[in-house]
Amino acid sequence: MANSETIKVTATRSWASPTMTALTGFLVLALLVAVGPIWLRTVPDWLTFPVAEVVGGALNWFAREATIAGVAVQEITRGIASLFDYVIEGTVVLISKGLFTGRGLNVTQSVPPLSWLAIGGATVIMAYRFGGRSLALISAIGIGFLVLFGLWENAMVTLASVLVSVVLAILIGLALGIWSYRSQNVENVTRGIMNVMQTVPIFSYLVPTLLLFGYGPSAALFATVIYALPPMVHNTVLALKSVPTEISESGRMMGCKPRQLLWKVQLPAALGKLAVGMNQAIMMTLNMVIIASMIGAGGLGFDVLTALRKLDIGSGLEAGMGIVALAVILDRLSQAAAHRAARGHHRAAGQRPLWQLVLGWLVIATIVALVFKPFQAWPEAWEISTAGFWNAAVTWINQELFDVLEGFRNFALLNVMRPFSDFLATAPWTLLIGSVATLAYVLGGARLALYCSALGFFIVLTGYWGPAMDSVYLIVISVTMAVLIGYPIGFWLSSRDGAQGPASFVLDTLQTLPTLVYLLPAVMLFRIGDVSAVIAVTLYAIAPAVRYAMVGMAQVPQARLEAAEIAGCTRWQSLIWVRFPAALPTLLIGVNQTIMMAFSMLVIAALVGTQDLGQEVLIALNRSLVGEGIIAGLCVACLALIADGLLKAAAARASSPSRSRQVV
């Protein structure tokens, strides 16, 4: 008992010491702000620097005036873009458009593309080989939806961009991952760069891409590759590090040279985890298709964007569901391939190689489609559409439920959102940074406090403090709603084994939806504005909240639950005093992931009229302001990195042995 009390007192003292030090420092700062000069409360002009102008000028000089071997950088990049334009156009010709001859009104299709029967059947064959009947059925339903709703041709344009982008992202990510695996110094650099890249908004990649590569499919390709690169690099490094030492040693003992050891031993052994990185790259690429359509990618993303601009909810919803169908098919196929590779499964005895089955089907389906035209291109007269129904539903909602929806919208704006926004806008910037530094010091020590303070000061120095606070206000409200809704659902699902399978399927599907699709129902109900933005961000970020709540509660040791039951705890007491504390580290990581998802949605929400950093990035894209777009994006990354550092430190403290002893 004495030892237990000693441990408890020691743990309490170790916690109280940094807490009292941090609080004392914060109180001193608050006193200085109260009696000190006004610049401690409002960001002064002399403290902001034209960082965006400097960065923009440097990038413009690099693109237009810098030379390599006497050739301007922009000419080199535009030449590379032209090369990849041919690759993308060739892929589009093969699976979507076909070849045309003639000019003007005399244009005729001389060679048709691969038919929907050929591509769809090949997809179903691969799905059956990788995932069995259920995956084949899901793929067939998705393909049928694209065909029946007249979305097939544009879906294939999107697929062409995805295929080229994924191949390029995998090749570059694999090369960087191998280089990082072989050199610790390179890994340290690439890890830091990739972490920042994962937090920079999607739109920020488009601005420099337009400058270097121009407007068109290739510019969208390179922006997509940059966005999809980090998960492939991270997974390559992790996959190679996870290869058992015995396997590598066996390869060396057999006389393998370093290159042979890599390609014939280590990479095959790491194939399962590499496939996971490929799956994530595919999903990141699909998440970019609507955004890339702004700079010439075309396809289903352009259809959604056009419909949103016209407020044609029905057509936008159909095109968005087409992207969902394509995303679900590619996600399930890549996941099934990853699991198959991880288990080391190969074709069974007597089975033909997959490539033979696919090639044979393509030949047969092409012949059938040449004879029976509906199997080549589905007739427009046979297409179906629900756009009219959804537009009528929107009209009915606006007419019949306007007062209810408008009342909710006004209540949320006037009583919750605006007061919080005004508080952040008027609060002294020094106190806000000081409060973050205080919390960081308590959770992670002086290094984390300096790190968070430096990120905050960077935002101040760039002149984006006001928009950054608007971003914080949107993120805090959205994440709070996502956690308040998602965690109870996750808690409920964790105790019901039969519901977890369907719930995981729904969550996986939600996470494959492109970000812009979430704006459609929000705009449909609440028009443009901050309320629609918060609802869209909440819907997008709720999936990780539910998932981590399920996982956290499922990981609570059974012995603790039995001890609580023996002690006479009710279910509510068991939840509050046993299950919740035990699951706290996982729940904090869930909050972290929810915040990261919310930040990735922030710039998309700017399309409905927010006034935050996302809007600054969007304005920079529309006006081709390279420096402003990059710096505003980096400010978003700073906010995300601050939240990431704080929550990871909180999760580490929650799972530390000293805390466990204190609880005991």
Secondary structure, DSSP 8 states (H G I E B T S, - for coil): -HHHHHHHHHHHHHHHHHHHHHHHHHHHHHHHHHHS-GGGTS--GGG---HHHHHHHHHHHHHHT-EETTEEHHHHHHHHHHHHHHHHHHHHIIIII-EEESSGGG-EEEE----HHHHHHHHHHHHHHHHHHHHHHHHHHHHHHHHHTT-HHHHHHHHHHHHHHHHHHHHHHHHHHHHHHH-HHHHHHHHHHHHHHHHS-HHHHHHHHHHHH-SSHHHHHHHHHHHHHHHHHHHHHHHHHTS-HHHHHHHHHTT--HHHHIIIIIHHHTHHHHHHHHHHHHHHHHHTHHHHGGGT--THHHHHHHHHHHT-HHHHHHHHHHHHHHHHHHHHHHHHHHHHHHHT----TT---HHHHHHHHHHHHHHHHHHSGGGTS--GGG----HHHHHHHHHHHHHHSHHHHHHHHHHHIIIIIHHHHHHHHHS-HHHHHHHHHHHHHHHH-HHHHHHHHHHHHHHHHHT-HHHHHHHHHHHHHHHHHHHHHHHHHHHHHHT-HHHHHHHHHHHHHHHHS-GGGGHHHHHHHH-SSHHHHHHHHHHHHHHHHHHHHHHHHHTS-HHHHHHHHHTT--HHHHIIIIIHHHHHHHHHHHHHHHHHHHHHHHHHHGGGT--SHHHHHHHHHHHT-HHHHHHHHHHHHHHHHHHHHHHHHHHHHHTSHHHHHHH-
